[in-house]
Amino acid sequence: MIKTMEWKEIDCKNVKCFQLGDDPQLIYIVKTGFKNKYMVLYEDAYQLNIGHTKILSRENIKEQYNIEL
């Protein structure tokens, strides 16, 4: 079914991107449709953690990354 359908891009304001200092390491924080649940998606130039994903709460993100949402 999906192969016969076409994906269309929709406007999304639920994604934030952060870089760790000057390192080529990024995290994307995506707000899910669930209350106080976020996906943290890793991307790095070394491809060590690329695609690694965590599901965290706002409080966990503050605690682990010192990022206030």
ABEGO torsion letter per residue (X at the ends): XAAABBBBBBBBAABBBBBBEABBBBBBBBBBABBGBBBBBBBBAAGAABGBBBBBBAAAAAAAAGBBX
